[in-house]
Amino acid sequence: MNVYTYSEARQKLAALLDKAARDGEVRIRRRDGQVFVIKPQTRRSSPLDIDGIDLNLTLPEILQSIQEGRRSY
């Protein structure tokens, strides 16, 4: 695992964020010896969650569409 100095991190922040996303974490060391870890935040929702589409269909229209789909088989 690579450890970057504070100065390097300031100059290459975008690249370090990409590296953290790819490798899981990046460490940055300050002059006083403190080390900080930058990690991507985990997603709380499923990537398959999508917003619905409002088609303004009534219940009879939905049921008719289902029946027509079943008749074609």
PyMOL Python script that loads the backbone (N, CA, C, O; Angstrom):
from pymol import cmd

cmd.read_pdbstr("""\
ATOM      1  N   MET A   1       0.831  -1.170   0.000  1.00  0.00           N
ATOM      2  CA  MET A   1       0.000   0.000   0.000  1.00  0.00           C
ATOM      3  C   MET A   1       0.880   1.239   0.000  1.00  0.00           C
ATOM      4  O   MET A   1       1.840   1.329   0.765  1.00  0.00           O
ATOM      5  N   ASN A   2       0.553   2.174  -0.847  1.00  0.00           N
ATOM      6  CA  ASN A   2       1.323   3.404  -0.938  1.00  0.00           C
ATOM      7  C   ASN A   2       0.862   4.414   0.095  1.00  0.00           C
ATOM      8  O   ASN A   2      -0.331   4.543   0.369  1.00  0.00           O
ATOM      9  N   VAL A   3       1.813   5.122   0.660  1.00  0.00           N
ATOM     10  CA  VAL A   3       1.525   6.220   1.580  1.00  0.00           C
ATOM     11  C   VAL A   3       2.049   7.488   0.930  1.00  0.00           C
ATOM     12  O   VAL A   3       3.212   7.551   0.533  1.00  0.00           O
ATOM     13  N   TYR A   4       1.190   8.502   0.821  1.00  0.00           N
ATOM     14  CA  TYR A   4       1.549   9.749   0.169  1.00  0.00           C
ATOM     15  C   TYR A   4       1.752  10.837   1.217  1.00  0.00           C
ATOM     16  O   TYR A   4       1.132  10.814   2.280  1.00  0.00           O
ATOM     17  N   THR A   5       2.614  11.776   0.909  1.00  0.00           N
ATOM     18  CA  THR A   5       2.792  12.920   1.799  1.00  0.00           C
ATOM     19  C   THR A   5       1.623  13.880   1.581  1.00  0.00           C
ATOM     20  O   THR A   5       0.914  13.802   0.578  1.00  0.00           O
ATOM     21  N   TYR A   6       1.443  14.771   2.525  1.00  0.00           N
ATOM     22  CA  TYR A   6       0.380  15.763   2.433  1.00  0.00           C
ATOM     23  C   TYR A   6       0.541  16.605   1.166  1.00  0.00           C
ATOM     24  O   TYR A   6      -0.439  16.896   0.480  1.00  0.00           O
ATOM     25  N   SER A   7       1.767  16.990   0.863  1.00  0.00           N
ATOM     26  CA  SER A   7       2.017  17.813  -0.331  1.00  0.00           C
ATOM     27  C   SER A   7       1.662  17.058  -1.610  1.00  0.00           C
ATOM     28  O   SER A   7       1.058  17.627  -2.519  1.00  0.00           O
ATOM     29  N   GLU A   8       2.032  15.783  -1.685  1.00  0.00           N
ATOM     30  CA  GLU A   8       1.692  14.971  -2.860  1.00  0.00           C
ATOM     31  C   GLU A   8       0.180  14.840  -2.990  1.00  0.00           C
ATOM     32  O   GLU A   8      -0.369  14.929  -4.088  1.00  0.00           O
ATOM     33  N   ALA A   9      -0.482  14.628  -1.861  1.00  0.00           N
ATOM     34  CA  ALA A   9      -1.933  14.449  -1.879  1.00  0.00           C
ATOM     35  C   ALA A   9      -2.634  15.716  -2.364  1.00  0.00           C
ATOM     36  O   ALA A   9      -3.596  15.635  -3.127  1.00  0.00           O
ATOM     37  N   ARG A  10      -2.169  16.866  -1.937  1.00  0.00           N
ATOM     38  CA  ARG A  10      -2.756  18.138  -2.388  1.00  0.00           C
ATOM     39  C   ARG A  10      -2.617  18.293  -3.894  1.00  0.00           C
ATOM     40  O   ARG A  10      -3.549  18.742  -4.561  1.00  0.00           O
ATOM     41  N   GLN A  11      -1.473  17.928  -4.430  1.00  0.00           N
ATOM     42  CA  GLN A  11      -1.219  18.110  -5.857  1.00  0.00           C
ATOM     43  C   GLN A  11      -1.955  17.090  -6.720  1.00  0.00           C
ATOM     44  O   GLN A  11      -2.299  17.376  -7.867  1.00  0.00           O
ATOM     45  N   LYS A  12      -2.197  15.904  -6.170  1.00  0.00           N
ATOM     46  CA  LYS A  12      -2.761  14.801  -6.960  1.00  0.00           C
ATOM     47  C   LYS A  12      -4.069  14.288  -6.369  1.00  0.00           C
ATOM     48  O   LYS A  12      -4.328  13.085  -6.409  1.00  0.00           O
ATOM     49  N   LEU A  13      -4.902  15.177  -5.819  1.00  0.00           N
ATOM     50  CA  LEU A  13      -6.101  14.734  -5.112  1.00  0.00           C
ATOM     51  C   LEU A  13      -7.019  13.894  -5.994  1.00  0.00           C
ATOM     52  O   LEU A  13      -7.465  12.828  -5.567  1.00  0.00           O
ATOM     53  N   ALA A  14      -7.310  14.340  -7.197  1.00  0.00           N
ATOM     54  CA  ALA A  14      -8.217  13.596  -8.081  1.00  0.00           C
ATOM     55  C   ALA A  14      -7.680  12.192  -8.358  1.00  0.00           C
ATOM     56  O   ALA A  14      -8.435  11.221  -8.332  1.00  0.00           O
ATOM     57  N   ALA A  15      -6.385  12.087  -8.623  1.00  0.00           N
ATOM     58  CA  ALA A  15      -5.781  10.785  -8.896  1.00  0.00           C
ATOM     59  C   ALA A  15      -5.829   9.890  -7.661  1.00  0.00           C
ATOM     60  O   ALA A  15      -6.038   8.682  -7.778  1.00  0.00           O
ATOM     61  N   LEU A  16      -5.634  10.480  -6.468  1.00  0.00           N
ATOM     62  CA  LEU A  16      -5.684   9.682  -5.244  1.00  0.00           C
ATOM     63  C   LEU A  16      -7.101   9.186  -4.955  1.00  0.00           C
ATOM     64  O   LEU A  16      -7.282   8.069  -4.469  1.00  0.00           O
ATOM     65  N   LEU A  17      -8.096  10.008  -5.250  1.00  0.00           N
ATOM     66  CA  LEU A  17      -9.480   9.561  -5.062  1.00  0.00           C
ATOM     67  C   LEU A  17      -9.808   8.409  -6.003  1.00  0.00           C
ATOM     68  O   LEU A  17     -10.483   7.457  -5.611  1.00  0.00           O
ATOM     69  N   ASP A  18      -9.331   8.492  -7.245  1.00  0.00           N
ATOM     70  CA  ASP A  18      -9.522   7.387  -8.193  1.00  0.00           C
ATOM     71  C   ASP A  18      -8.823   6.125  -7.695  1.00  0.00           C
ATOM     72  O   ASP A  18      -9.365   5.024  -7.793  1.00  0.00           O
ATOM     73  N   LYS A  19      -7.623   6.295  -7.165  1.00  0.00           N
ATOM     74  CA  LYS A  19      -6.869   5.145  -6.650  1.00  0.00           C
ATOM     75  C   LYS A  19      -7.574   4.525  -5.442  1.00  0.00           C
ATOM     76  O   LYS A  19      -7.601   3.303  -5.298  1.00  0.00           O
ATOM     77  N   ALA A  20      -8.145   5.366  -4.575  1.00  0.00           N
ATOM     78  CA  ALA A  20      -8.891   4.856  -3.422  1.00  0.00           C
ATOM     79  C   ALA A  20     -10.114   4.075  -3.879  1.00  0.00           C
ATOM     80  O   ALA A  20     -10.440   3.038  -3.301  1.00  0.00           O
ATOM     81  N   ALA A  21     -10.789   4.561  -4.904  1.00  0.00           N
ATOM     82  CA  ALA A  21     -11.961   3.850  -5.433  1.00  0.00           C
ATOM     83  C   ALA A  21     -11.556   2.512  -6.025  1.00  0.00           C
ATOM     84  O   ALA A  21     -12.284   1.526  -5.902  1.00  0.00           O
ATOM     85  N   ARG A  22     -10.397   2.477  -6.667  1.00  0.00           N
ATOM     86  CA  ARG A  22      -9.923   1.250  -7.317  1.00  0.00           C
ATOM     87  C   ARG A  22      -9.337   0.259  -6.326  1.00  0.00           C
ATOM     88  O   ARG A  22      -9.626  -0.936  -6.396  1.00  0.00           O
ATOM     89  N   ASP A  23      -8.502   0.752  -5.389  1.00  0.00           N
ATOM     90  CA  ASP A  23      -7.762  -0.140  -4.492  1.00  0.00           C
ATOM     91  C   ASP A  23      -8.385  -0.303  -3.108  1.00  0.00           C
ATOM     92  O   ASP A  23      -7.981  -1.181  -2.345  1.00  0.00           O
ATOM     93  N   GLY A  24      -9.366   0.537  -2.782  1.00  0.00           N
ATOM     94  CA  GLY A  24     -10.021   0.396  -1.488  1.00  0.00           C
ATOM     95  C   GLY A  24      -9.654   1.459  -0.474  1.00  0.00           C
ATOM     96  O   GLY A  24     -10.491   1.837   0.346  1.00  0.00           O
ATOM     97  N   GLU A  25      -8.426   1.952  -0.507  1.00  0.00           N
ATOM     98  CA  GLU A  25      -8.033   3.020   0.399  1.00  0.00           C
ATOM     99  C   GLU A  25      -6.696   3.610  -0.013  1.00  0.00           C
ATOM    100  O   GLU A  25      -5.912   2.989  -0.731  1.00  0.00           O
ATOM    101  N   VAL A  26      -6.459   4.825   0.462  1.00  0.00           N
ATOM    102  CA  VAL A  26      -5.201   5.534   0.245  1.00  0.00           C
ATOM    103  C   VAL A  26      -4.799   6.136   1.580  1.00  0.00           C
ATOM    104  O   VAL A  26      -5.651   6.621   2.325  1.00  0.00           O
ATOM    105  N   ARG A  27      -3.502   6.110   1.891  1.00  0.00           N
ATOM    106  CA  ARG A  27      -3.008   6.677   3.149  1.00  0.00           C
ATOM    107  C   ARG A  27      -2.196   7.932   2.872  1.00  0.00           C
ATOM    108  O   ARG A  27      -1.408   7.994   1.928  1.00  0.00           O
ATOM    109  N   ILE A  28      -2.412   8.932   3.721  1.00  0.00           N
ATOM    110  CA  ILE A  28      -1.697  10.203   3.609  1.00  0.00           C
ATOM    111  C   ILE A  28      -1.015  10.481   4.941  1.00  0.00           C
ATOM    112  O   ILE A  28      -1.645  10.418   5.997  1.00  0.00           O
ATOM    113  N   ARG A  29       0.287  10.791   4.883  1.00  0.00           N
ATOM    114  CA  ARG A  29       1.065  11.055   6.099  1.00  0.00           C
ATOM    115  C   ARG A  29       1.410  12.536   6.187  1.00  0.00           C
ATOM    116  O   ARG A  29       1.916  13.131   5.236  1.00  0.00           O
ATOM    117  N   ARG A  30       1.123  13.121   7.358  1.00  0.00           N
ATOM    118  CA  ARG A  30       1.515  14.509   7.593  1.00  0.00           C
ATOM    119  C   ARG A  30       2.932  14.560   8.117  1.00  0.00           C
ATOM    120  O   ARG A  30       3.507  13.534   8.478  1.00  0.00           O
ATOM    121  N   ARG A  31       3.496  15.759   8.158  1.00  0.00           N
ATOM    122  CA  ARG A  31       4.868  15.928   8.648  1.00  0.00           C
ATOM    123  C   ARG A  31       5.053  15.458  10.079  1.00  0.00           C
ATOM    124  O   ARG A  31       6.116  14.956  10.445  1.00  0.00           O
ATOM    125  N   ASP A  32       4.005  15.626  10.892  1.00  0.00           N
ATOM    126  CA  ASP A  32       4.120  15.229  12.299  1.00  0.00           C
ATOM    127  C   ASP A  32       3.971  13.718  12.494  1.00  0.00           C
ATOM    128  O   ASP A  32       4.021  13.235  13.625  1.00  0.00           O
ATOM    129  N   GLY A  33       3.788  12.974  11.409  1.00  0.00           N
ATOM    130  CA  GLY A  33       3.721  11.517  11.485  1.00  0.00           C
ATOM    131  C   GLY A  33       2.315  10.946  11.506  1.00  0.00           C
ATOM    132  O   GLY A  33       2.150   9.734  11.365  1.00  0.00           O
ATOM    133  N   GLN A  34       1.302  11.774  11.677  1.00  0.00           N
ATOM    134  CA  GLN A  34      -0.066  11.271  11.655  1.00  0.00           C
ATOM    135  C   GLN A  34      -0.388  10.725  10.277  1.00  0.00           C
ATOM    136  O   GLN A  34       0.001  11.296   9.258  1.00  0.00           O
ATOM    137  N   VAL A  35      -1.106   9.606  10.261  1.00  0.00           N
ATOM    138  CA  VAL A  35      -1.497   8.982   8.995  1.00  0.00           C
ATOM    139  C   VAL A  35      -3.015   8.972   8.920  1.00  0.00           C
ATOM    140  O   VAL A  35      -3.695   8.608   9.879  1.00  0.00           O
ATOM    141  N   PHE A  36      -3.535   9.374   7.775  1.00  0.00           N
ATOM    142  CA  PHE A  36      -4.975   9.392   7.532  1.00  0.00           C
ATOM    143  C   PHE A  36      -5.301   8.432   6.397  1.00  0.00           C
ATOM    144  O   PHE A  36      -4.517   8.261   5.463  1.00  0.00           O
ATOM    145  N   VAL A  37      -6.454   7.820   6.491  1.00  0.00           N
ATOM    146  CA  VAL A  37      -6.891   6.869   5.472  1.00  0.00           C
ATOM    147  C   VAL A  37      -8.095   7.455   4.747  1.00  0.00           C
ATOM    148  O   VAL A  37      -9.057   7.898   5.375  1.00  0.00           O
ATOM    149  N   ILE A  38      -8.031   7.452   3.427  1.00  0.00           N
ATOM    150  CA  ILE A  38      -9.166   7.872   2.603  1.00  0.00           C
ATOM    151  C   ILE A  38      -9.732   6.620   1.949  1.00  0.00           C
ATOM    152  O   ILE A  38      -9.036   5.903   1.230  1.00  0.00           O
ATOM    153  N   LYS A  39     -11.023   6.370   2.217  1.00  0.00           N
ATOM    154  CA  LYS A  39     -11.705   5.211   1.653  1.00  0.00           C
ATOM    155  C   LYS A  39     -13.002   5.661   1.003  1.00  0.00           C
ATOM    156  O   LYS A  39     -13.617   6.624   1.462  1.00  0.00           O
ATOM    157  N   PRO A  40     -13.429   4.984  -0.059  1.00  0.00           N
ATOM    158  CA  PRO A  40     -14.720   5.332  -0.651  1.00  0.00           C
ATOM    159  C   PRO A  40     -15.848   4.899   0.288  1.00  0.00           C
ATOM    160  O   PRO A  40     -15.748   3.876   0.966  1.00  0.00           O
ATOM    161  N   GLN A  41     -16.902   5.677   0.316  1.00  0.00           N
ATOM    162  CA  GLN A  41     -18.045   5.344   1.150  1.00  0.00           C
ATOM    163  C   GLN A  41     -18.830   4.220   0.490  1.00  0.00           C
ATOM    164  O   GLN A  41     -19.030   4.223  -0.725  1.00  0.00           O
ATOM    165  N   THR A  42     -19.272   3.263   1.288  1.00  0.00           N
ATOM    166  CA  THR A  42     -20.040   2.152   0.740  1.00  0.00           C
ATOM    167  C   THR A  42     -21.449   2.618   0.424  1.00  0.00           C
ATOM    168  O   THR A  42     -22.014   3.457   1.124  1.00  0.00           O
ATOM    169  N   ARG A  43     -21.994   2.073  -0.617  1.00  0.00           N
ATOM    170  CA  ARG A  43     -23.356   2.416  -1.020  1.00  0.00           C
ATOM    171  C   ARG A  43     -24.341   1.716  -0.099  1.00  0.00           C
ATOM    172  O   ARG A  43     -24.162   0.551   0.257  1.00  0.00           O
ATOM    173  N   ARG A  44     -25.365   2.432   0.274  1.00  0.00           N
ATOM    174  CA  ARG A  44     -26.383   1.861   1.146  1.00  0.00           C
ATOM    175  C   ARG A  44     -27.553   1.288   0.356  1.00  0.00           C
ATOM    176  O   ARG A  44     -28.308   0.470   0.880  1.00  0.00           O
ATOM    177  N   SER A  45     -27.709   1.697  -0.867  1.00  0.00           N
ATOM    178  CA  SER A  45     -28.814   1.195  -1.665  1.00  0.00           C
ATOM    179  C   SER A  45     -28.278   0.298  -2.774  1.00  0.00           C
ATOM    180  O   SER A  45     -27.089   0.306  -3.092  1.00  0.00           O
ATOM    181  N   SER A  46     -29.165  -0.449  -3.332  1.00  0.00           N
ATOM    182  CA  SER A  46     -28.796  -1.347  -4.420  1.00  0.00           C
ATOM    183  C   SER A  46     -28.563  -0.549  -5.696  1.00  0.00           C
ATOM    184  O   SER A  46     -29.311   0.388  -5.975  1.00  0.00           O
ATOM    185  N   PRO A  47     -27.546  -0.898  -6.475  1.00  0.00           N
ATOM    186  CA  PRO A  47     -27.356  -0.218  -7.761  1.00  0.00           C
ATOM    187  C   PRO A  47     -28.492  -0.507  -8.735  1.00  0.00           C
ATOM    188  O   PRO A  47     -28.605   0.143  -9.775  1.00  0.00           O
ATOM    189  N   LEU A  48     -29.340  -1.492  -8.393  1.00  0.00           N
ATOM    190  CA  LEU A  48     -30.482  -1.822  -9.251  1.00  0.00           C
ATOM    191  C   LEU A  48     -31.709  -0.988  -8.920  1.00  0.00           C
ATOM    192  O   LEU A  48     -32.695  -1.048  -9.653  1.00  0.00           O
ATOM    193  N   ASP A  49     -31.684  -0.208  -7.836  1.00  0.00           N
ATOM    194  CA  ASP A  49     -32.796   0.661  -7.486  1.00  0.00           C
ATOM    195  C   ASP A  49     -32.882   1.798  -8.504  1.00  0.00           C
ATOM    196  O   ASP A  49     -31.923   2.542  -8.711  1.00  0.00           O
ATOM    197  N   ILE A  50     -34.042   1.911  -9.126  1.00  0.00           N
ATOM    198  CA  ILE A  50     -34.250   2.992 -10.085  1.00  0.00           C
ATOM    199  C   ILE A  50     -35.595   3.651  -9.787  1.00  0.00           C
ATOM    200  O   ILE A  50     -36.476   3.034  -9.189  1.00  0.00           O
ATOM    201  N   ASP A  51     -35.743   4.871 -10.197  1.00  0.00           N
ATOM    202  CA  ASP A  51     -37.015   5.563 -10.030  1.00  0.00           C
ATOM    203  C   ASP A  51     -38.026   4.995 -11.014  1.00  0.00           C
ATOM    204  O   ASP A  51     -37.682   4.627 -12.137  1.00  0.00           O
ATOM    205  N   GLY A  52     -39.271   4.931 -10.579  1.00  0.00           N
ATOM    206  CA  GLY A  52     -40.343   4.440 -11.435  1.00  0.00           C
ATOM    207  C   GLY A  52     -40.742   5.476 -12.471  1.00  0.00           C
ATOM    208  O   GLY A  52     -40.351   6.640 -12.394  1.00  0.00           O
ATOM    209  N   ILE A  53     -41.523   5.033 -13.433  1.00  0.00           N
ATOM    210  CA  ILE A  53     -42.006   5.910 -14.492  1.00  0.00           C
ATOM    211  C   ILE A  53     -43.522   6.012 -14.344  1.00  0.00           C
ATOM    212  O   ILE A  53     -44.207   4.991 -14.279  1.00  0.00           O
ATOM    213  N   ASP A  54     -44.043   7.221 -14.292  1.00  0.00           N
ATOM    214  CA  ASP A  54     -45.480   7.421 -14.185  1.00  0.00           C
ATOM    215  C   ASP A  54     -46.074   7.456 -15.591  1.00  0.00           C
ATOM    216  O   ASP A  54     -45.861   8.409 -16.341  1.00  0.00           O
ATOM    217  N   LEU A  55     -46.827   6.400 -15.942  1.00  0.00           N
ATOM    218  CA  LEU A  55     -47.418   6.311 -17.278  1.00  0.00           C
ATOM    219  C   LEU A  55     -48.874   6.738 -17.304  1.00  0.00           C
ATOM    220  O   LEU A  55     -49.510   6.725 -18.358  1.00  0.00           O
ATOM    221  N   ASN A  56     -49.408   7.120 -16.141  1.00  0.00           N
ATOM    222  CA  ASN A  56     -50.811   7.553 -16.032  1.00  0.00           C
ATOM    223  C   ASN A  56     -51.769   6.501 -16.578  1.00  0.00           C
ATOM    224  O   ASN A  56     -52.708   6.833 -17.302  1.00  0.00           O
ATOM    225  N   LEU A  57     -51.536   5.235 -16.237  1.00  0.00           N
ATOM    226  CA  LEU A  57     -52.413   4.152 -16.663  1.00  0.00           C
ATOM    227  C   LEU A  57     -53.412   3.849 -15.553  1.00  0.00           C
ATOM    228  O   LEU A  57     -53.088   3.922 -14.367  1.00  0.00           O
ATOM    229  N   THR A  58     -54.624   3.509 -15.959  1.00  0.00           N
ATOM    230  CA  THR A  58     -55.642   3.116 -14.988  1.00  0.00           C
ATOM    231  C   THR A  58     -55.553   1.620 -14.761  1.00  0.00           C
ATOM    232  O   THR A  58     -54.924   0.901 -15.537  1.00  0.00           O
ATOM    233  N   LEU A  59     -56.184   1.155 -13.696  1.00  0.00           N
ATOM    234  CA  LEU A  59     -56.174  -0.284 -13.390  1.00  0.00           C
ATOM    235  C   LEU A  59     -56.749  -1.100 -14.541  1.00  0.00           C
ATOM    236  O   LEU A  59     -56.151  -2.109 -14.916  1.00  0.00           O
ATOM    237  N   PRO A  60     -57.883  -0.707 -15.118  1.00  0.00           N
ATOM    238  CA  PRO A  60     -58.400  -1.497 -16.261  1.00  0.00           C
ATOM    239  C   PRO A  60     -57.422  -1.552 -17.436  1.00  0.00           C
ATOM    240  O   PRO A  60     -57.324  -2.580 -18.106  1.00  0.00           O
ATOM    241  N   GLU A  61     -56.701  -0.466 -17.693  1.00  0.00           N
ATOM    242  CA  GLU A  61     -55.725  -0.474 -18.788  1.00  0.00           C
ATOM    243  C   GLU A  61     -54.572  -1.427 -18.494  1.00  0.00           C
ATOM    244  O   GLU A  61     -54.102  -2.133 -19.386  1.00  0.00           O
ATOM    245  N   ILE A  62     -54.123  -1.447 -17.257  1.00  0.00           N
ATOM    246  CA  ILE A  62     -53.041  -2.364 -16.865  1.00  0.00           C
ATOM    247  C   ILE A  62     -53.499  -3.809 -17.001  1.00  0.00           C
ATOM    248  O   ILE A  62     -52.771  -4.644 -17.537  1.00  0.00           O
ATOM    249  N   LEU A  63     -54.714  -4.110 -16.514  1.00  0.00           N
ATOM    250  CA  LEU A  63     -55.232  -5.481 -16.602  1.00  0.00           C
ATOM    251  C   LEU A  63     -55.436  -5.908 -18.056  1.00  0.00           C
ATOM    252  O   LEU A  63     -55.167  -7.056 -18.412  1.00  0.00           O
ATOM    253  N   GLN A  64     -55.910  -4.988 -18.891  1.00  0.00           N
ATOM    254  CA  GLN A  64     -56.090  -5.302 -20.312  1.00  0.00           C
ATOM    255  C   GLN A  64     -54.746  -5.624 -20.959  1.00  0.00           C
ATOM    256  O   GLN A  64     -54.653  -6.552 -21.762  1.00  0.00           O
ATOM    257  N   SER A  65     -53.705  -4.866 -20.617  1.00  0.00           N
ATOM    258  CA  SER A  65     -52.378  -5.111 -21.180  1.00  0.00           C
ATOM    259  C   SER A  65     -51.853  -6.482 -20.767  1.00  0.00           C
ATOM    260  O   SER A  65     -51.247  -7.191 -21.570  1.00  0.00           O
ATOM    261  N   ILE A  66     -52.088  -6.847 -19.518  1.00  0.00           N
ATOM    262  CA  ILE A  66     -51.646  -8.169 -19.019  1.00  0.00           C
ATOM    263  C   ILE A  66     -52.387  -9.277 -19.774  1.00  0.00           C
ATOM    264  O   ILE A  66     -51.776 -10.257 -20.202  1.00  0.00           O
ATOM    265  N   GLN A  67     -53.695  -9.120 -19.934  1.00  0.00           N
ATOM    266  CA  GLN A  67     -54.478 -10.139 -20.639  1.00  0.00           C
ATOM    267  C   GLN A  67     -54.042 -10.282 -22.098  1.00  0.00           C
ATOM    268  O   GLN A  67     -53.965 -11.394 -22.621  1.00  0.00           O
ATOM    269  N   GLU A  68     -53.760  -9.163 -22.746  1.00  0.00           N
ATOM    270  CA  GLU A  68     -53.303  -9.218 -24.132  1.00  0.00           C
ATOM    271  C   GLU A  68     -51.945  -9.917 -24.214  1.00  0.00           C
ATOM    272  O   GLU A  68     -51.697 -10.667 -25.157  1.00  0.00           O
ATOM    273  N   GLY A  69     -51.093  -9.687 -23.269  1.00  0.00           N
ATOM    274  CA  GLY A  69     -49.789 -10.349 -23.267  1.00  0.00           C
ATOM    275  C   GLY A  69     -49.920 -11.853 -23.068  1.00  0.00           C
ATOM    276  O   GLY A  69     -49.160 -12.630 -23.647  1.00  0.00           O
ATOM    277  N   ARG A  70     -50.870 -12.256 -22.260  1.00  0.00           N
ATOM    278  CA  ARG A  70     -51.072 -13.694 -22.022  1.00  0.00           C
ATOM    279  C   ARG A  70     -51.703 -14.370 -23.237  1.00  0.00           C
ATOM    280  O   ARG A  70     -51.440 -15.548 -23.482  1.00  0.00           O
ATOM    281  N   ARG A  71     -52.519 -13.665 -23.994  1.00  0.00           N
ATOM    282  CA  ARG A  71     -53.151 -14.251 -25.180  1.00  0.00           C
ATOM    283  C   ARG A  71     -52.151 -14.529 -26.295  1.00  0.00           C
ATOM    284  O   ARG A  71     -52.372 -15.418 -27.117  1.00  0.00           O
ATOM    285  N   SER A  72     -51.070 -13.790 -26.333  1.00  0.00           N
ATOM    286  CA  SER A  72     -50.116 -13.957 -27.435  1.00  0.00           C
ATOM    287  C   SER A  72     -49.291 -15.237 -27.285  1.00  0.00           C
ATOM    288  O   SER A  72     -48.575 -15.612 -28.214  1.00  0.00           O
ATOM    289  N   TYR A  73     -49.374 -15.914 -26.139  1.00  0.00           N
ATOM    290  CA  TYR A  73     -48.618 -17.169 -25.976  1.00  0.00           C
ATOM    291  C   TYR A  73     -49.483 -18.309 -26.224  1.00  0.00           C
ATOM    292  O   TYR A  73     -49.037 -19.453 -26.138  1.00  0.00           O
TER     293      TYR A  73
END
""", "prot")
cmd.dss("prot")
cmd.show_as("cartoon", "prot")
cmd.util.cbc("prot")
cmd.orient("prot")
